[in-house]
Amino acid sequence: MFVSQRSQFLAALVLVTAGSAGSLAQRLPVVATPQHYQLALTPDLAKATFTGQETIDLVLQAPASTITLNAADITFQTVSADGQTAQVSEDANKEQATFAFAKPLPAGHVALKIQYAGVLNSMLRGFYLSKTAKRNYAVTQFEPTDARRAFPSFDEPAYKATFDVSLTVDKGDTAISNTNVVSDTPANGGTKHTLRFATTPKMSTYLVAFLVGDFVCTSGESDGVPIRACATPDKLALTPYAVKAAEFVLHYYDTYFGIKYPMPKLDMIAIPDFEAGAMENFGAITYRETDFLVDENHASDGAKQTVAMVVAHEMAHQWFGDMVTMQWWNNLWLNEGFATWMESKPVAAWHPEWNIPEHEAASLDSTLALDAQAVTRTIRAEANTPDEINEMFDGITYQKGGAVLGMVESYLGKEQFRKGVHNYLQAHMFGNATAEDFWGAQTAASGKPVDKIMESFIGQPGVPLLSFSEPASGHVTATQTRFYGSAAAQQAHASDPAQSWTVPVCIKGGAQDCPLLSSASGSLPVAASPLFFANARGEGYYRSEYPTAVEQKLVEQVETGLTPAERISLIGDQWAQVRAGKAKIGGTLDLAVAAHSDASAAVTGTMLSALRSINARLLATPAERQKFAMWVRATYKPQLATLGMPAANEAPNTSELRAELFGLVGGIGQDPQTIAQAKQLVGQYMQDQNSVQPTLLQAAAQVAAQHGDATFFSQLQHVFETDNNPQHAEQALGLLASFEDPALTERAMAYAASSKVRNQDAIGVFGRALNSPATRDAAWAYIQNNWPAVSAQLTEMNGGYIVRAAGSFCSAEKADEVKNFFTAHPVHASARGFEIAQAQIKDCVEFRSAQQANLESWLAAHGQ
């Protein structure tokens, strides 16, 4: 499953820790093992209900009088087995149903027959309704624990079985499921028809899918596999790009894994109401429209890159997650971390001009910052209840899991790592596996201690800080401690037991085999070089700390001695030291000056992220903001002017760099000329949507919205409500949260809380407004005063996000407000988000106290 990160707010996902031992009671008793499901479902889209007939062929380990499986929101009609009718008892809290038989069922094979009814709910999970202005659709989202809402089942990933699915639907509708249609026959006197699908391979229940409606598709093919991209009829024209992406990716993965795509076809379906970004249902991947549908001829490179990445992520799961599945949810990272690491490979090969490795380096820097917070967790953590499992879908599972795999690949070498992946998949085809199975395969294939590296990073939380001496006599001394992203967190954990990792340390210019640091301190070989940099290629999962003289040389030669990925690593390390209270903010600004004309958009973007954090956290008064704005204009406006306006067929990096600088100079820099140009470009776009380069338009629209009026606000509302392109509509909605006029901020919040905005989209507006220093006070006031309307837009998975976003404040008073409000108004599955919010506010208060005077001194010394 891809968790959408298209809004800045959703990029920082809520973290969780281990569940309690008592929650083990929600696991199914080990009595029966399913072998095959036969499912026949008849949905009624008008009444929002469905009926089901199900036969589960299972094996009893011993004679049994009861069988317990998972069921939620199911109305049982009859249950029978071995000629007996069962009595049904339900436990709603455990989402289980128990069938009791008068006589014990014999050990061995048993056919359990169930007739039942259910509701097509509006909760975006299970078998649910998705709506457009014209009609209803019936679609599914089962991961992690919601197949039980569509059919009674052994709804745990280890209980793999085969499935025969048939759907009886209205005559004018079609249906899509995991495998190909094998028959289509009239039903109910010709008013309906029944589509029967081929038997699936063995798979977990959470990967089953079925969708009903008037979907239409664009078709393609790769390596003999038919591929379709499907959507509602009005959006068919936006599907061809996804087919092109899938065609390239499928052939790439066939070659990389050395195992052919394991299903007879690949369908990809865009769904109007869909909470996640995408879901890897085996052979029938589902997507949020904004992460799948794109106008190839007029979209920005960023929008096309997002679609390609999401397609590649979900397709990676077809092997790693679907064909071979984790044994239990504590190893969810085996699915999601791997897919996050893998997604960039085919996209980088397909479009090398997108400079994907640089974007990976920037993502790694963000992940290190996330994991260095006071509240984090281990990659592998206990999770037993549905709430605990849902909360596992976070930045630690996805981004840290992927980053650690990337580090190990860099250590082993790409081909050696690929061999280990192949051996792991080959050994567990259509079965379940554990983390130990994966790194055992890598250790056996490489002969290197991958197991020790992986266990040290998977089994303990946090980020290693490697502190280096000055190189001497061909060696350097390195010590490791746990790095915390704030002084308060460091102090709070001062008495904790010391941590150490088994870390591959790849030193720039050093030996091809990266030496391992596996103790608190050690001596590492280093080649003679005028420049010492301890994270070659920027792929190591650690922060680096250098002596002053070494760091000064790195800053002086940042543009000539380091690759873009390494520059991103250096910038991230330096800014992290400032945030942690280990360095003064002037060091970051000196580095910004040294790298201010960097030609890489990803490098510049990493630096600008630090500048935006300074603007949000340190600048408390208009006078301070004006001084900082003047420095931003003086430093970055000349480069923006040098880039000029977009040229035909320019490199994507140039477009992205211009957009980064435009947003900075017009936003934080408050440059009047850039603001006026932003409004001009937006006005031009309103007259002709193809008249402004899409990448520049995004930056211009953001600046124009910050300084926009009620008329522009209404124009954006109109775009959101009428534009058939989901990309355009989503961008317009997100911009509503950027208007700095408090009255318009309140209007944006009220709009997001209304029935005109789907709940999957509303959370992004709330979060974005809370995260901006110019809008958060008005947004927070609205949330407190209109909580019933706001909370009505929260779902099972996204409720914690709004609590997490409230951590953007920077005063003790606001910390108390946030604490008191969410204590009085608890949000489902948000305990960790609440803890993170409190810690972030505390960290910001401390950071401002420690660094504000340093910032003022530095600006004064540089003429501001």
N, C-alpha and C positions, 0 to 999 in steps of 0.2 A: 504494500500500500504506500502510495506517495502522499505525504501530508503537505498540502499546499503551502508554499512560502511566498506567494506572489505579493502579498502585502508585507511591509516592513514589520508590522506588529506580529504576524504569525511566524516570523523567522525565529523568534526566541520561544521555544516550546517549553512547556511546563515539565519539570523534573519530578521523579518520584523515588521513594526508597522502598525497601522490602516490606512485604505484607506480613501480617502476624501469622503465627503458626496455626491459630484457630481457624483461619480462613481455608485451611485444607479441607474442611468439611464440605466445600462446594465441589470438590472433585467427585467424579462418578465412582461407584464401587466397582472393583475389578471382578465382574461376574460373567459378562457376556462380551463377545467381540464381533462387531458387524463385518460381514463379508460383502454384501451387496444391498443396495437400496433400489426399489422400484417405486417411482414417484409419478403420480398423475394428478395434476392440479388444474383447477378451473377457476380463474379469477373473474370477478365481476367488477369492472372498473367504474361503473356508474354508482354501485352501492358500496364500493371500497371494501369488499369482502372476497374471500376465496374459500373453496373446499378442496380437500385433498384425500386421496386414497394412497396408502403407502404399505409396501411389504418390505420388511427388513429381514434378510437372510443372515442369521447370526449363529455363533457357536457358543454354547454354554460350556464353561470349564468343568462344571459339576451339576448334578440335578439342582434345580432352583425353583422355589415357589414365587419369587418376585424378580422382576427385571426393572431396573431404574435407568432412565435416560433423561436427556435434557428436553425441556419444553417450556415455552413462555408465550403467553397470550394465545394459547391454543384451546379450543373447545373440543373435547374428545366425544365422539359419538359411539363407536364400538372399537374394542381392542380384543384380539383373539390370537391364540396360538395352540397348535396341537389339539384342535377340536374343542378348546375351552375358551370361554369368554372371561376376560379379566375384569377385576374391580380396579378402578383408577383412583389414586390419591395424588394430590399435587402439593408441592412445597414452592410457593411463589418466590420466597426469599432466596432459595437455592436455585430457582429456575429448573426444577426437576419434577418428573412425574414417575410414579412407581406403579407398576402393573402387578397385581396379586392374583395368583391362580389357586383354585381349590386343591388341585393336585400338583405336585412338583413336576415341572417340565424335565424331560430326560436330558442328560448331558449329550453334547454333540450338536448337530445342525437343527435349528428351529426356524420356522418362518413366522415372524411376528407381523400380524395384519392390523392396520390402524385406519379408521375413517375419522376425519376430523374437519374442523372449520377454523378459519382465522380471519384476521382483519388486515386489510392493506392500510398500514398505519401512516402517520404523517411525521414520524420521528427520524426519517432518513436512515433507518436500519431495519434488518430483517427483510421481509417482503413488503414493500411500501409504495405509496403513491408519489409519483413525480408529475408535476403539473405545468402545462403551458397555458397561455390565454385561450387556446382552442380546445384542449382536451386533457384527459388523464392518461398516464402511463403506469404500468406496474413493473417495478424494477427491484433488484436485490442489492443488499450490502450486508454480508455475513461476517466479515472479519471485525473483531476476533470471535465474538460469542453470540451471534445473532442468527445463525442458521436455524436454531431452535424455535425461532418465531415463524418460520416458514414450514418446517416439518419436524416432528419429534425425532430426535437423533442423538447419537453419541457424539456430542459437539465438542470434542477435544482433538487436537491435531494428530495425536498418535493413533486414533481410531480410523485408519484409512480404509476405504472400501470403494467398490465400483458403483456407478449410478446409471440407471435407465430413467430418463426424464421424458414425460410427455405433458404438453400443455394444450388445453382446449380453450380457444380464444374466439373472439368475434370474427365474423367472416372477413371483414375488411382489414383486420389486423394481422401482424406476423408475430413470431416469437423467436428469440435467440437464446441459446444455451451453450454449454461448454463444448459440445461436439456438433457434428453436422446433422442436418435433418435427413432421416431415412424414410419417412413417410409423412404424407399430408392428406388426411381424409376428412370428408364432410362429417359434421356432427350436429345433433339437436335439430334435425329436420332441415339442415342446410344453413341455419342462421349462424352456426359456428363451424370451426374446423379444428381438428386435433393434429398437432405436429409432434411427431415422435423423433427423438434424437438418438444417435448411436451411443452404445455403451462407452462410458468413460474408462480411462485407466484408473488404477487405485489412486485415490486422492482424499484429502481431508475435507470435512464438511464446510469449513469456512471458505473454500475455493469453488463451491458450487454456485452457479448463477443462472437466472432466467429473467428475461425481459420481454414485456408485451407492449405492443403499440404499433404505430404506423412508421416505424423506423425505415429509412432508406439509406443506401450504402454506395460508396465508391469502392471498386474492386481492384486488386492487384495480385501479384504472385512473387514468391521468392523461393528458390531451391525446391520448387515443386509444391510449395504450400500455398493454398489460396488465402489471401489477406483481404479483409474488408474494414473500412472505416465508416461507421454508421452514425446517424444523427436524426433529429426530427426533420421533417421534409423541408422546412424553411432554411435549414442550415447545411444542406447537402453540399453547396458550393465551397464550404470551408473545410471539407474533409480530405481533399487530395494530398495535401502536404503530409498529413500523418501517414498515409499509405506509402509515400515515398520514403519517409523515415523508417517505417517498419520493414520495408523491402531491404533497405541497406542493413539495418540492424540484425534482421534474422540471418542473413548470410554471414555477417560478421560473427555472430554468436555460434552458428553451426561450425564455423572454422575454429573459433577460439576454444570452445568447450570440447571439440572433437566428438560431440554427441549431437545428433540431429534433433531439431525441434520436435518435442515429444507428442504433439497433438496433430489431428488431421487437418485442422484449419486454424486460422487466427482471426477472430473478430475483435474489433475495438469499437466501443459504443460511447458516445457522448450523452450524458444524462442532464436534464435541466436542473433537477434538485439532487445535489450530491455533496456530501459533507467533506470527504477527503479530496485530495487532488486526483487520485486514481486508485484502482484496485485490481490486483493481478489475478482475478478469477481465471482458472486454467482454461485457456483457449477462448475466453470471452472477457477481455479486459474492459473495465468500465472507467469512465473519466468524467471529471467536472468539465463543463464546456470550455471554460477559460483556459484550461490546461491542455486542450486537445484541438480545438477549432481555430483555424488561423487563415487569413487571406495572404497567401504566399507572396503575391505581387505587391502588396502595399503594407505589410506588417514590418515592424522593426526587426533587426537581427536578434535582439533580445527575446522578442516574442516567439520567433521561430526556434531559437535555441531552447527556450523553455519547453515547447512542444516536443522537440526532438529528445531532450533529456528525460521528460516524463515517459515518453514512449519507450526509450531505452531502459529506463528503470523498471517498468512493469514487465517488459519482455525478458529482462534478466531473471526475474522471478520465475518465469516458466520453467527454467532449469533449477535455479537456486531458491527454493521455497515451495514450488509447486511439485516438481518431479521429486526432489529431495526436500523434505520438510523437517523443521526442528521438532524435537520430541515433545517439547513443552514451551510455553510462552516465556520462560526465563531466558531462553536462548533466541528470542525474537531477533536480536542483532544479527544472527546468522542469516536471516532473510534480508532484513532491511539494511544493515550495515554493508552487506555484500552488494546489494543492488545499488546502493548509494555510491560505493566505490566503482562499480562496474559501468554505471550509466554513462560516464564520460568517455570511455574508451571508443565505442563506435562513433559517437558524435564527433570526437576529435579527429578520427580517421575520415569521416564524411565531410567535415568542414574544418580543415586545419587553420583557415583564416580566422576562426573564432578564438584562437589562442586559449583553448580549454585548460591547459596546464596552469596558466596564470590564474584563471578563475578558481581552479582547485586549490591553489595556494592561498587565495583570499578566503575561501571557505574553511580551510584548515585553521587559519588565524582566528576566525570567528568562533570555531569550535573550541579552540584552546581557551578563549575568553569565557565561553559558556561553562566549560568544565572547571575553571578556576574560581567560580563563584563559591560563596560560603555554603550554598545548598546545592549539592550535586549527588550523584550515586554511581555505583558500579555499573558497567555495561551489562553484565549478567546479574539480574536481581530477581528475588522471589516475587511471584505474582500469581495469585490463585483465584481471586474473585473477579467478576467482570470489570468492576471499577479499577482494580489494581492492574488488570491486563490492559485496559484501555489507556491507562496513564503511561504504559511502557512505550507508546508511540511518540517519542520525544527526540530532542537533539542528541542525546547521549546514544540512544539506540542507532539512529540513522547516521549522523555526522561523525561522532566519535568512533562508532563501529567501523565506518568506512575509512576514516583516517588511519586507524591502527592497521587495517588491512593494507592500505597504501604504503605505510611505513615498512611493513614486513615484505611486501613485494619489492620495494626499493632495495631492501637489504639482501634478498635472495637473488634478485634479477627477474625480469619480466617472464622469460621463458621457463625458468625453474619454478616460479610461482604458478604459472599456468599448468604445468604438469601436475602439481599438487592438487589444483582445483579439479582437473580432469579425473584424477585417481579417486578423489573424494566422491564426485558425482557418480562415477562408474560403480563404485562399491555400494552405493546406497540408492540406486535407481528405484523410483516409485516407493521408497520407504522413508523412514524417519532417521534422524541423526542428531548427535550432540556436538557441542563445541569441541570436546575432546576428539571426536571422530575427525573433525576438520583439521585441527592443528596436528593431530597424529599423522594424517595423510601428508601434510606439508613437511613435517619432520622426517618422515620416512623417505619422501621423494628427494629432499635436499641434503639430508645428513647433517643439518644444522639445527640448533636448539630452538626451533620455532615454538615448540610447546612452552618453553620457559618464558619466552618473550610474550606470547599471547596470554598466558595465564597471569602474568604480572600486570598486564594492562586491562584484561577483562575482569579480573577478580578483585581489583581495588580501585577506589575512586581517585579522581584528581589528575593533575598535570605535573610531570617531573620538571624541576628547574635544575639545569646543568650549569654549574658555575665553573668557569675555566680560569686557569692561571695563564700567564704569558708563556707562549711556547719557548722551549729551550732544549738544546741538545737532541732534537728530533722527537721530543715528547711534550705532552701537555698534561697537567693534572686536572681532572674533572671530579667534582663532587656533586651529588644529587640530593635534593630535598624536595618536599612537596611545595608547589607554588600556589599561593593564594592571591586572588585578584584584588584584595584590599587589605590594608593594615589591620582593620578590625577582625577580619577572618583569620589572618595570621596569628593575631594575639589570642583569639578565642580557641585556637587549636594548638597553642604553644606546648601544652602538656600531652598532646596526643603521641602515641608511639611513632617513632620515625618510620617513614616509608621509603622504599627503594624499588626500582624497576629493573628489568633486564632490557637495556636500551641499546639498539644499534645506533652508533654515533658516526654519521657520515661526514667527514671533514673535507672541506673543499680542497681539491688538489691532492687528496690522500689516496691510499690504496683502494683498489676496486672493492675489496671485501671490507665492509665497515666494521670496525672493532666494536665489541660489546662492552658496555659498562653495566656490571651486574651487582655491584656493591655500592656502599655509600660513597666511596672514593676510589679512584684508580688512575693509573697512568696510561695514556693512549698515545700511539705513534702518530706523528704529524710530519708531513713533508715540508721541506724548507720552502718558504713562500713569504713575500713581503706583506701578504694579507691573510690573516687567519679568520676563517669563518666556519663555524662548527655545525652547520646544517646544510650541507650541499644539496642542491635541488629544492631545498625548502620542504622536504617531505617527512622530516622527523616529528614525532608527536612529543615535543618538549619545548620548553622555553630555554633560551640561552642567555647567560650573563657573563660579560667580559670585563677584564680590567680596563681602566679608563683609557690608557694609551691604545689598547687594541680597538676599543669602540670608536675612538676618535679617527683612527685610520679607516675604519669601515664607513663612517659618515663621510669622510673626505673622498673616498673612492666608491661611494654607493652607486654612482651612475656608470662607472667604468670597470669596476672589479667584480660586480655581482650580476647574476642573471635576474630577470624580472621576478621570478618566483623567490629567489633569495632576497631580493630587495623587499618583497612583501613580508617575508619572515623577519627581516631585521626591523622593519617599521613596527610590526606587531610586537616583537620582543621589547622594543624600546618603550612603546606606549603602555604595554603591560606593566613594565617596571614603574612607570609614573603612576598608573592606577593603583599599584600596590604600595605606594609610598616609599619605594626604593630609589627613586630618582626625581629630579625636578622637571617640571613641565617644559622648561626651556630646552631640554634635550630633544623632545619631540618636535618643537618648533624649529630648532636648528636643523634637524633632519628634514623637516618640511621645506625649508629654504634650499637645502642641498639637492632635494629631489623635485623641486617645484616644476621643472620643465620636463619631467619624465615622459617618455613617449608611450609608455604602456598605460592603457586605461585601467587595468586591474591594479597596478601599483598606485596610480593616482587615486583611484577609488578607495584603496586601503588607507592612504594618508588622509583623504577627505573624511573618512569615517571617524577618525580620531578628532579632526577639527570640528565635526558636527557634535561629537560628544563633549568637547570643550565648550562649545556654544550652549549646549543644553544644560550642562552641569555646573560650570564655573561662573557664567556671566549672569549676575543677579540683578543688575541695574541697566537702564537704557544707556547710560554713559559708558559702562563697560562694553556693552554690545557694540556701540558705535566705534570705540577704539579697535576692537577686534575686527569689525567690518572693514575699517580703513586698511588694516594690515592685509586682510584677505584680498581686497581689491588691488592693492599695490603688488601683491605677490603673484596672483593668478590671472588677473585680467589681461596682462600682456600676452600670455600664452593663448588665452581664448581668442584674442584679436588675431594672433598669428594663424590660428586654424581657420579663421574666416567662416564663411557659410558653406554648407555641404556642396560637394562636387559630385557629379555623376559617377557612379560605380567606385566610390571611394572605399577604402578598406574598413571593415566593421570596427576595428580598433580605433580608427580616427573618429568615426561617428560616435562611438561610446565615450571617447575621451572628451570630445566637444560637449557632449551632454553632461558629463560629470562636472566640467568646469563652468558651464552655463548655469547649472543648478546651484553651484557653490557661490559664484559671483553675484547672481541675482537673488539668491536666498540669504545665506549668512552675510554675504558681502553687501547686500542692500544697494546694489549699483543701479542708479536711476536709468541709465541707458539700457542696461540689460533687462530691467523690469519693463521698460517701454517696448523693447524689442519682443519680449515674451508676449505681451498683450497684442502686439501687431501680428505675430505669428499665429496666435490662437484665433484672432479675428479672421485671418486669411484662411485658416483651416476650416472655420465654420462656413465659409463661402464655398470652399472646394477641398474636400478631404484628401485629395491626392496632391495638394500644392505644397505641403510641408513634409520634409523628411521625417518618418515616424519616430526615429530615435531622438532627434532634436525636439520634436513636438512634445514628447513626454516630459522632458526637462522644462520646456517653455510653459507648458500647461501647469506644472507644479508651481513655478514662480508666479505665473499670472493668477493662480487661485489664491496664493498667499496674500496677494494684494488686490484680490478681486472684490467686486460689488455684488449686490443682489441680482442684478441682471445676468451676470456671468453665472452665478449660482443656478439660476433658473434654466439657463441654457444647458448646463451640465445635467441637471435633472431631466431635461427633455431628451438629451442624448441617451441617458441611462434607460429611460422608459421606452424609447422608440428605435434605437439602433439595433439591428438584427445581428451585428457582430459582437459576440460575447467579450472579445478583447476591448473593444471601444466602450461597451457598457460598463465593464468592470473598472476601467480606468476613470471614467467619468464619476462613478460612484465613489471611488477612493478619494478623488480630488475634493469632494464635498467636505471632507474632514480637514482640509488644509486652509480654509478661509480663516483669517486671523481676526476678523470682526466677531466679537463675542456673540452678537445676535445671529450671525450666520453659522457659527459653531453650534449654537443651540438648535437652529433650524436643521442642521445636518443630523444632529443626534435624534431629533424628533422624527425625521424622515427615515432614519435607519431603524427606528423602533416601530415604524408603521407597517401595515400589511403590504405596502408597495415594494418592500425589500425582503428577499428571502432570508431566512435566518442563517443560512450558510454564508451569506454576504454581509449581514449586518455587523457581525463581530469585528470585521476588518475596519469598519467605520468607527466603532467605539474605540478599538485599540489604537488606531492611528491618531485620533484626536487626543487620547490620553497621553500618547508618547511625545507629542510636540509641546515644547514649553510655551508656545504662543496660544495654544488652544486647550491645554489640559485643565485649567481652572474652570473654564466654562463647561467643558465636557463632564468633569467630575461633579459639578453642581447639578447638571441635568440628570446624571445617573442617580444621584442620591434622591433627587426630588421626583423622579419618575421611574423608580425601580420596578414596579409591576410591569410597565410596558417594556423596559429594557430586559428584564429577566425572562419575559415571554419569548424573546428571540434567542435565548441560550439553549444549546442542545446538550446531549449527554457528553460529547467530546469537547465542545468548545467553551464550556462555562468557566473553566479554570483560566482561560486566556484573559478574560476581562479583569480578573483578580490580579493576575501577573502584570498586566499593563498598568495597574494602579501603583506599581512600584517605581514609576517614572518621576515621582515627586522628590523634592530635595530639602525637606525641613522636618524637624521633629514633630511639629504640629500636624503636618499632613500625615505623618506616619501614624499618629494617634487616630486621626480621622479615618484613615483606611482600615486600621485595625478594628475600630469600634463599629464601622459600618458593616464590614463583612462578618464580624462576629454576630451582629444582630440580623444580618441577611445572608446566611450561609449559602454558598453556591456548590452544586453537586460536583464531586471529584476535583476539588480545588485546594485541598489541604496543603499540598506542596507549593502550589502557586502562591498561596497566602504567605507561606514562610519565605519564599523567594522575594516577594514584594517588600516585606518588612526589611529583609536584609539589604535589598537594593537601596531603599531610602536611607537606611543607616550608612551604607557605604558612600552614598552621594554627599550626605552631610559632612562626613569625615573628609572626603576628597576635596570638597570646596574649602573647608577649613585649612587643609594642609597646603593646597596649591594655588588658591586665589591670589595671594600676595606675590607668589612666584610669577604668575602670569602677568600681573600688573607691572612688575619690575622688568620682565623680559620685553613687554610691549613698549615700555618707556625707553628702554635701551635701544630699541629699534625704531625710534621716532614716532611712536604712537602715544 
